[in-house]
Amino acid sequence: MSCNLDQYRLLTGSILAHEMMHAWMRLKGIQTLSQDVEEGICQVLAHMWLDSELRSTSGSNVASSSASRTTKKGTRSPFERKLGEYFKHQIESDTSPVYGNGYRAGQQAVRKYGLERTLDHIRMTGKFPY
């Protein structure tokens, strides 16, 4: 059984993006959010990170290119692309009220208002803009 670095890199990266969003909110003084808003926006960032990784090619940044398995043409391997799409699908199809519904509400807000305006609104109101 071989170790697959693609799996660990994508999963770890998405988890770190999620957790860094928690840290960013604390640094900005955002303390009391409902679970669905807090976990939802963190899931949006994890999904955005995965999407960004899947759109990039091997040479786009040092961290990705050093750990990523790419084809000779510089694109993501079919396995890595499929795995990333699976991780994105897991976020999108989560049925939990906190993570799943929170993600979908956050994603809708970010699509409509953009990330910066959505985060500003969350900071001011504690809720997603609608």
N, C-alpha and C positions, 0 to 999 in steps of 0.2 A: 504494500500500500504506500503510495507516494504522497508526500506533502504537497498540497496545491497552494502556492503563494497567492494566486489570483483570488481565491476564496477568502483568505485571511485579510488581504489588502482591502478588498471591496467592503467586506463586512466591518472590519475595524475602522475604516475610513468613514463609513456611514454612521457608525456608533459615535465616533469622535466628533463628527459634525453635529450630531444631535446633542451630545453633552456640552460641546462648546457653546451652543446656543443657550443652554441653561446658564453657563458661566457668564456669557455676555449680558444676559438679562439681569443677573445679580450685580454685575459691575455697573450697569446703568440704573441701578436702584429699583428695579422691578421685582417686587417681593411677593405680592399676594395676587396670584392669578388663579382662576379655576383650573382644575387639572386638564380639562379638554383644551383650553386655550394654550396653556404652557406646553403640554406634551404635543399638541397639534402643530404649533409653530416649530417646535424642535424636529418633528417628523418631516415637516416641509423642508427644513434645511438639510436633513439627511437625504431626502429624495433629490433635492437640488444638487447635492454633492455627487450622488450616484449618476445623475443625468450628465453633469459636467464631465465626470470621468469617462463615461461612455462616448461622449461626443469628442473628447480630446484624442490626439494621437500620441504616440510614444514619446515624442520629443518635446511635448508642451511644457513639462516642468520636471525638475530633477527628482522629486519624491516619487512621482508616478513612473517616470521612465526607468528608474533604477530597480523597481520591484515588479514592474508589469511585464507580463509575457506578451510579446507582440509578434505579428507576422513580419516577414521580410519587407513588406510594403509599408510598415509603420502603423498599421491599424491594430485595433484590439483583436486578440484571438477570438475565434467563434465561441470558445468555451467561456472566456471572460465576459464577452458581450452578453451571452445567454444568462450567465450567472448574475450579472448586474441587472439585467431586465427582470430576472426572478426576484431579486431583492427589492427592486422598485415596485413590482407587482404585490409583494408582501405588504409593503407600506400602504399602497393604494387600496388593497382589498381587506385590510384589517377590519374586523367587525366590532371591535371593542368601542364603547362610547367615548372613552378618553383618547386613545391613540388613533383609532380609525376615523371616528366622526370628527375628532379634533383636527386630524390631518386634512380631511376633505373640506372642512370649514376654512382652515388656514390656507389651503391651496386655492380655494375659490377667491378669498380675499387678496392673495398675492397676485393672482391672475388679473383681477379687476383693478387693483390699486397699486400694484408693485410692492416689492419687499420693504423698501424704506418707509413708504406711507403706511403700510400695514403695521410695521414695528412701531412707528410713531403713535399710531392710533392705540395699539395695545398698551404702550407706555402711558398714554394719557387716560385711557378708559378701562383698561383691564379686559377688553373684549376685542373680538375681530370686527373690522368694519363690514357693514352689509349694504 
